[in-house]
Amino acid sequence: MTSSHMTSKKTSPVSSLHCSALSGGSSARRYHAFLLRLWQEEEGAPWRIQVEHPYTREVVGFASLERLMQFLNEKVTTERKAL
């Protein structure tokens, strides 16, 4: 986990879900699923952001939308490098 993430309820990194190729396709399709939560504690307060992995229940919090986008970009970039 990088310093751009605010909180995590578990210490293991967020794992991703992978699906094999669909109906005979030649390339494997990758799949990530997260539950996204956005809320404000009170009107005018900064938005709070969390993503939760649906199977591991790991929760990661972010200080801004930019940090969330960085996290998501890291997920896809890391996966592309592994292919």
N, C-alpha and C positions, 0 to 999 in steps of 0.2 A: 504494500500500500504506500502511496506517495504522500508527501506532506500536504498535498492539495485537498486531501479528504479530512473532514472535521472529526467524524466519529465512526466507530465500528463496534458493534456489540459482540463480535467474535474476532479472534485473532488471526484466523486463516484468511487468505485472500479470497475475494469473490470468485467462485468458479463459474464457468460458462457451460451452457448446454450445447451439445453438438448433435446434429442429426445427420444420418448418412444420406447418400444420394437418393433423390426421390424418383421413383418409377423408372429406373434404368438410365438416369442421366449420367453423363460421363464425369461430371465434376461434383464433388461433395458440397452440399449447402451447409453453411454454418448458421447457427441460431442462438441468439441470446434472449433471455426473457428476464425482465425485472419488473417489479411493482414500483411505480414512481409515485411519491407523495410530495405535494407542495402545500404549504400552509403558512399563515401569518399568526403570530401570537396575539397581536392586536392591530387595529387599523393603522396603517402608516409604518408598521414595523417591517424589517427586511423579511423577505420570503425565506422560509426554511425548506430544505430539500433533502429527501432521502430516497435511496433505491434499496429494494429488498430482493434478494434472490429467492424465488418461489420454492425451491426445494431445500436449500440449506438454511433458509431464514436469516442469513447474514444481512445486516443492515449497514449501509454506508451513508454518512451524511455529508453535505456539501455546503460551503459558505456562499456560493453563487452559482448562477446558471452556467457561467464560464467554466467553473470547476467541474460541474456535472458533464458538460460537453467534452472537457479534457479527459475525464474518466472513460466516457463512452468511446472517444477516439482511440484511447490507449487499448481498449478491448479489441477493436477491429484491427488496428495496426499490428498489435502483437500477434493476432491470429493470422494475418496475411503473411507476416514474416515466417511463421511456422510452416506454411504450406509449401 
